[in-house]
Amino acid sequence: MTTRAIAPLGDVITLDFINTGLEPGARAGIELTLETAKELRAALDRAIVAAEFEEAEVRGKGAAPRLVWASSHAR
């Protein structure tokens, strides 16, 4: 799957999700306001930090200091 971000159009940011293995019509597009795009980014940042933390725990390395700091500063 390919994700392509298009420059803001007025008050929205458009994202196209394209599966290159399917026909061109098999795509999904979403439009986000700047505020909801920021909220999505913050949610993704939290999810990534949590996944990295869990992976470090599974590998028996404990939480890396960078992950502890990032999780405490995630929005």
Summary of the structure (lengths in Angstrom):
residues: 75
radius of gyration: 16.6
end to end distance: 27.6
largest distance: 47.6
contacts: 158
relative contact order: 0.13
helix: 45%
strand: 29%
